[in-house]
Amino acid sequence: MGAQKQYYTVSALSERWQCSGNHVRNLCKERKLGHLRIGSRIRIPHKYVDEYENHQLKVHNKME
């Protein structure tokens, strides 16, 4: 059994969200999305993605 990755790369997350990699990087830069930097690489743990998506759902639901 292989270990399951506990993080997204910018590329993988932009594919999941169907947005640009720059948008994901900007969210990290603006501290709206938790992330880790390993050298120049950005890794986004699943828990931060879950938190961000849940927050966005709450904001969207309030607007309806």
N, C-alpha and C positions, 0 to 999 in steps of 0.2 A: 504494500500500500504506500503510495506517495503522499508526502505532506501537502495539505491544501494551503495555498497562499492565503495569508491573512491581510493582504494589502492589495491595492490597485496601483498600477502605474498611471501616469497622466494619460497615456494612449488608451489603456483599457477603460478608464473611467470616462473619457470623452466618447468612446464608442458606446458604452452603456447608456450615457445620457444623450447621445446623438448631438454633441456640441463640439466645438473646437478644443484642441489642447490648450490654446491660449486662454480660453474661458476658464478652464480648470486651474491653470497656473495663476490667473488673476484672482480667483477665489482663495487660493492658498496665500498669495501675496497680501491680499486684503484681510487675511485672517478670518475669513468667513467659513473656511473649510480646514479642519485640522489635518495636519500632515507631518511627515518626517522628512528631513533632508539627510541623504547619505552622499556626502560630497556634493556634486552638482545635481544629483538625482533626487526626484521627489517621489515619495511613496505615501499613499493615503490608506491608512488602516480602515478595514471594513466598518469598524464601530463609528468612525467619523463620517463615513458616507451615510450610514444608517441615520445618525443624528441629523445630518444636513437634510436628507430626504424627508425625514419626519417633520422637521421644522418647516420645510417648504410646503408640505401637505397642510400643516396647520394654518400657515399664512394664506394659502390658496382657499381653504375651506372658509376662513373668516371673510374673504372677499365675496363669497357666493351669497 
